Amino acid sequence: MATTSPQVRVVVRPIGTPLPLGFLGLFLATTAFAAVQLQWVPAEQGRVVALGVLASTVPVQLLASVLGFLARDPVAGTGMGVLAGTWGAVALATLTSPPGAVSAGLGVLLLAAGVAMLVPAAAASTKLVAAAIMALAGVRFALTGVAELTGDRGWFTVAAVVGLALAALALYGAFGFELEDVRHRTVLPLGRRGAGQVALTGSADDELSTVAHEAGVRRQL
């Protein structure tokens, strides 16, 4: 007896890349906290910075995380989700602690967050600039974690300097991915290679050939 396979239709929805939004949120948070760590602003202003990060960085990175998963990009979704949660924790700890105080508990959390950021960074190997931003964010978290555990001002200075380097790279990445999405071609070098390059220059068949095996379509995650 002959059998027939059922017809299956998978609908995909085009959306704008969430990476510029998430990277700009990262630029804001790491720059503002670096200013506090370098004592460019009084320690009392740390609470203002924390409120700003809670009101701006955390929600935009959460949105970028959701859009990343909806765009079938688990690297963007995971990376932005970890960033949003970590900055939220840092901001809340700053708000509820005396100005200039250090916290061993926050230090442990930041060290764990630094390790966690290695997961999306390693998986983003087809977009080298995005991978570098996520990896450097992990280093920035880890250094701040060491500073919180030791209370050494030197570690805070190192973490802040790395944070400013991260801000510059995040701003570059945001600008590059924004231009790419608007003009539908690479304008600034972003280190696309392999599947990352095919994603921009390949055909629709190239992009959809494996969609049946992606999360949300296949039977199990």
N, C-alpha and C positions, 0 to 999 in steps of 0.2 A: 504494500500500500504506500503510495507516494505521500510525502509530507511537504508542507510549504512553510517557509519561514515568515513570521509576521513582519510587516513593514513598520519600521521605526523611524520617527522623525525627531531630530534633535535641533532645537532652536537656540541660536546664540545671539546675544545682543551686543552690538558695538558700544563701548563706552570710552571716555577719555582716560588716559593713563593717570593713575593716582600718585605716581612717584614724585612729580614736582610738588604737589601739595604736602606730602609727607616729609620730603626733604627740606622744604621751607619751614615747616614746623620744627624740624630738627635744628636748622640754622638759628631760629629764634631762641630755642631753649639753651643750646650749648653756648651761644654767645652771651646770653644774659647771666647764666650761672658762672661762666668764666670771668665776667666782670666782677662778680661778688668774690670769687675765689682769689682773684688777683688784687682785691681790695681797691679796685677803681671806684667802687661805690661803697658806702658804709655797710657794715654787716647787717644793720637794722633794715636796710633796703632789700635784704634777702626775701622777706615776706612779700614784698611787692612783686619781686621777680617770680616767686612761687605762685602767686595769684595769677600773674600773666601767663605762666606756663600752663596752669590748670585751665585757664579760659581760652587759650589759643592752641598751644601745641598738642595737648592731650586730645581734644575733640577732633582736630584735623587729622591727626595720625590714626585715631580710631576709624574715622571715615575712610582714610586711605587704605587701612587694613581690610575693611569690609569690601571696598571696591576692588582691591587686589584679588580677593578670593572670587568675587563675582566675575572678574576678568580672566579667571582660570590661571592666575599667577600666584601659586602658594608662597613663593619667595617674598614677593611684595606684601602679601597678606600677613605672613608670619613675622617678617622683619618690622613692619609698621606696628603690628600688635604688641610685640615685645617692647619697642620704643615707647609707645603710648603708655603702657603699664609702668615701665621703669620711671619715665619722667613724672608720671602721676604720683608714684611713691616718693620720689625725691621732693617734689613740691609739697606734698602733705607733711612729710617729715620736717621740712624747713618751716612750714607754717606753724607746727605744733611744738617746735623746739626754741629755746632761747637763741637770740642772735649769736652766730659764731660757734654754736655748740657742735660737737661731733658725736657720732652715734655708731657704736660697733655693730648694732643690728642693721643699720642702713648700709654699713660697709660690707657686711656679708651678702646682703641683697644685691648690692651693686656688683660684687665679684661674680655672683651667680648670673646676673644679667649680662655681664661681659662675656661669660662662657656661652650663654644662650644665643647671643648675637652671632656666634661663629656658625651656627646652623644655617641661617639664611645667607650669610656671607659666603660660605663654602658652596651652597647650592646655586648662587648667582654667578657662577663662573663664566656664563655666556654673555654677561653684561658686566665688564670689569669695573667700570666706574661705580655702578650700584654696589657691587661686591666690596669695593674699597671703602665706600661710605659706611656700609654696615659693619665691616671689620673694624674700621677706625672708631666707630661708635662703641663697639665692644671694648676696645682698648681704653677709650675715654671713661667708660663706666668702671672698668677694672682699676684704673689708676685712682679714680675718685674713691673707690671702695678701700684701697690701701690707705689713702689719706684719712678716711673716716676711722679706720681701725687703729691707725698709729697716732693721729692727731698732729702729724708733722706738717708744718706749713710748706716745706719744700715739696712734698708730694702734691699738695693742693696747687702749687704753682705749676708743676709738671702737668698735672691733669688739666689745668686751665689752658696751658699753651697747646696741648694736644686738642683740647676743645675748640680753640680758635682755628687750628688747622682743619679740624672737622667741619667747622662752620663754612670755611672757604670752599672745601670740597663739596659740601652739601649744596651750597649756592650754585656752584658750577654744574652739579648734576641736575638740580632743579631747572636751571636755564636750558641745559642741553636737551633734557627729555621734553621740556615744554616746547622748544623750537621744533624738535623732531615730530611731536604729535600734531603741531599746527601745520607744518610744511610737508609732512608725510615723507620725510627723508632726513638722513643724518646731516646736521649742520655743524655741530661741535663733536669732536671725537669722544665716544662713550665706551669704547672697547667692546663693541658687539662682535661676537664671533660664533661660529657654529649655529646652533638653533636660535641664538639671539639675533644673528644677522638674517637668517631665513625668516624670522618673525616679521622683519621689516620689509624685506625685498621678495619673499617667496609668494607663491600663488595661494589662493583660497584653499585649493586642494591640499597644499603642503600643510596648511594650518589645521585643517579639519580632519586630516587622515587618521589621527589617533584620538579624536574627541570621544569615541565610544568607550575608551578605557580610562577617561578622566573621572575624578571624584564628582558625584552628583549625577553621573550618567551610568557608570558601572554599578553593579548590584551592591557591592560592599566598598567601604572606604579603604 
